[in-house]
Amino acid sequence: MATIKIAYKLNENGRRASLLAGGNGQEEQSVDVEATPELMALATVDAGGNASYYLADWGHGFEARRSVRHEALLSPAEAVQQMLAESAARAAAVVAEDARAERERRQEAAQKLSLWRRLAAEALRDKSPHTRVSGGGDITQNYGFRHPHTTHARECGVSRTEIDALVAAWAPIEAARIEYERLADERERARESAAAARESAAAARAQAAIDERDAWICAHGSQRLRKGFHLGQIESMRGAYRDERIAHDLGPEWIAWQSAEECEIEELLNPSEAHLDALADARQTFPTSADVRLRSVGIADEDGGETTWRPALALDCPWDSKTTAIKYL
């Protein structure tokens, strides 16, 4: 005859009663009952063919949420009665949980339907294909209302008639959205093309400047500079190239402001007539260069004293607008 082992736990009083009745007094107890189809449907059968059932508070699933310790040993009939009672309680709890979940689902669906209709009304009113409205209540996601044929409409339970009515009103807005996106794509492609053209032009200008520099070095550079160029070291000799070229192209009295010891350079205020004559002569000497201007160059005292200011001419070198050359007056 097949049996089912019903396991349960005793509290301290139950363990005392077990010892007084000649039992083992242990917390974990079990009783074997005759297996019936009704009880077997509730039991667990392991790989060895042993059927068992654990009463409440054995630490498994539904029972783990209850706290039951028995006051006395259970007879087979009592164990079966509690087994059936617990099974009925579990079934009732499952039904109640399903009902609660269904109520929440229906409530959320109603909220979504209300939100969808509000979004549709606002989108048609604003005639904007990019309307976005935050939902309220339990609806925390932002729905971008862009077309009535969306998964949001289906999920919200919108009727076929309601969707069809909106399609007709939505058609011009949808056409405007498509045209807007087409124009936006065209603008983006134009921006990318312009950026690529700018990068290409900048690279060409940089290469032209390198070629012009190399040609100048070969034609006018010192033996040191030409040797550095042929040995591939010219990039580390940019300061020597700058100084040589300023002295050659502008004159030996011109120096690079970056190579001087001056700490400041400012506009020369109230220039004298001699300063203005020097400026006029320089602009005739370098008519194709960048604007020659009068400046006041501050020379810091080595001992940390006051700064001495000297008038000077300044110009951006024609071959490199980032290099400023100065000539003291």
Secondary structure as the mmCIF struct_conf table of DSSP 4:
data_model
#
loop_
_struct_conf.conf_type_id
_struct_conf.id
_struct_conf.beg_label_comp_id
_struct_conf.beg_label_asym_id
_struct_conf.beg_label_seq_id
_struct_conf.end_label_comp_id
_struct_conf.end_label_asym_id
_struct_conf.end_label_seq_id
STRN STRN1 THR A 3 LYS A 9
STRN STRN2 LEU A 10 LEU A 10
HELX_RH_AL_P HELX_RH_AL_P1 GLU A 12 LEU A 20
TURN_TY1_P TURN_TY1_P1 ALA A 21 GLY A 22
BEND BEND1 GLY A 23 GLY A 23
BEND BEND2 GLU A 27 GLU A 27
STRN STRN3 GLU A 28 GLU A 34
HELX_RH_AL_P HELX_RH_AL_P2 PRO A 37 MET A 40
TURN_TY1_P TURN_TY1_P2 ALA A 41 LEU A 42
BEND BEND3 ALA A 43 ALA A 43
STRN STRN4 THR A 44 VAL A 45
TURN_TY1_P TURN_TY1_P3 ALA A 47 GLY A 48
BEND BEND4 GLY A 49 GLY A 49
STRN STRN5 ALA A 51 TYR A 54
BEND BEND5 ALA A 56 HIS A 60
HELX_RH_3T_P HELX_RH_3T_P1 GLY A 61 ARG A 65
STRN STRN6 HIS A 70 HIS A 70
BEND BEND6 GLU A 71 ALA A 72
HELX_LH_PP_P HELX_LH_PP_P1 LEU A 73 SER A 75
HELX_RH_AL_P HELX_RH_AL_P3 PRO A 76 ASP A 126
TURN_TY1_P TURN_TY1_P4 LYS A 127 LYS A 127
TURN_TY1_P TURN_TY1_P5 PRO A 129 HIS A 130
STRN STRN7 ARG A 132 SER A 134
TURN_TY1_P TURN_TY1_P6 GLY A 137 ASP A 138
BEND BEND7 GLN A 141 GLN A 141
STRN STRN8 ASN A 142 GLY A 144
BEND BEND8 PRO A 148 THR A 150
HELX_RH_AL_P HELX_RH_AL_P4 THR A 151 GLU A 155
TURN_TY1_P TURN_TY1_P7 CYS A 156 GLY A 157
HELX_RH_AL_P HELX_RH_AL_P5 ARG A 160 HIS A 220
HELX_RH_AL_P HELX_RH_AL_P6 GLN A 223 HIS A 230
TURN_TY1_P TURN_TY1_P8 LEU A 231 GLY A 232
HELX_RH_3T_P HELX_RH_3T_P2 ILE A 234 MET A 237
HELX_RH_AL_P HELX_RH_AL_P7 ARG A 238 ASP A 249
TURN_TY1_P TURN_TY1_P9 LEU A 250 LEU A 250
TURN_TY1_P TURN_TY1_P10 PRO A 252 GLU A 253
STRN STRN9 ILE A 255 ALA A 256
HELX_RH_3T_P HELX_RH_3T_P3 TRP A 257 SER A 259
BEND BEND9 ALA A 260 GLU A 261
STRN STRN10 GLU A 264 GLU A 267
HELX_LH_PP_P HELX_LH_PP_P2 LEU A 268 LEU A 269
BEND BEND10 ASN A 270 ASN A 270
HELX_RH_AL_P HELX_RH_AL_P8 GLU A 273 THR A 285
BEND BEND11 PHE A 286 PHE A 286
TURN_TY1_P TURN_TY1_P11 PRO A 287 THR A 288
BEND BEND12 SER A 289 ALA A 290
HELX_LH_PP_P HELX_LH_PP_P3 ASP A 291 VAL A 292
STRN STRN11 ARG A 293 ILE A 299
TURN_TY1_P TURN_TY1_P12 GLU A 302 ASP A 303
BEND BEND13 GLY A 304 GLY A 304
HELX_LH_PP_P HELX_LH_PP_P4 GLU A 306 THR A 307
STRN STRN12 THR A 308 CYS A 317
TURN_TY1_P TURN_TY1_P13 PRO A 318 TRP A 319
STRN STRN13 ASP A 320 TYR A 328
#
